[in-house]
C-alpha cells in the first residue's frame, strides 16, 4: 500500500465498519502531555483534532476547557458518533490527506491517527498540519514506535485491528523529527510509555509536543 487512494480508502472502509463497536469501548485515557498542550493554548483557542474518531476523549476534554474545536475524520460514521458525543464541537468528514487550512488554528492534535499513513503521506500530512497552525501554535502528536529498539518501522504495515484489515505503521522518533523539524517546528516535550489494551495489544507509545516557530 503506497498510494494515497489505496491507504486512505482501505482505512476508511475499516473504520466505517469498526465505528459502532468502537463507540461502545471504554474511553481511552488522555495523553500525558495533554495538560502541557492545553497550557500552551490561548484562552478560547481554536483547535483542530485530526482523526477525531468518536470525539472522546480529546474533543470533549477540549471543549470542557473552553476551546473551540473542529474534529475531522475519514469515517462518516465516526463523525456522526462524535457529533452526538460532543455537540459543542464541530465535526467534518475529511481525510487528513486533504487538510487545506492555512494559519487557522492555535493548536492541532493527532492521537494515533498518523499511524494510518505510509511515509510519503506522513510527510505530506505533516506539511499540511504545520501550514494549518498559526505562528506560535502547538501540535500534540501521539503515535507508536516499533516495539523493539532498533526495530524495523516498516514491519507489518497491513494489520488487523478489531477484526478489520487496515494499514498501520509504527514510526521512529527520528522519522517524526525528520518530518516536522525542517518545517519550522520546535520540540517542546517528549515522552514514552507502554500501554496495553484488549483492542490494540501492547503499544510502545511516543508523545511529542511541538511549537511552530
Buried (B, 14 or more C-beta within 10 A) or exposed (E): BEEBEEBBBBBBBBBBBBBEEBBEBEEBEBBBBBEBBBEBBEEEBBBBBBBBBBBBBBBBBBBEBEBBBBBBBBBEBBBBBBBEBBEEBBBEBBBBBEBEBEEBBBBBBBBBBBBBBBBEBBBBBBBBBBBBBBEEBBBBBBBBBBEEEEEEBEEEBEBEBBEBEBBBBBBBEEBBBEBBEEBEBEBBBBEEEEEEEEEBEEBBBBBBBBBBE
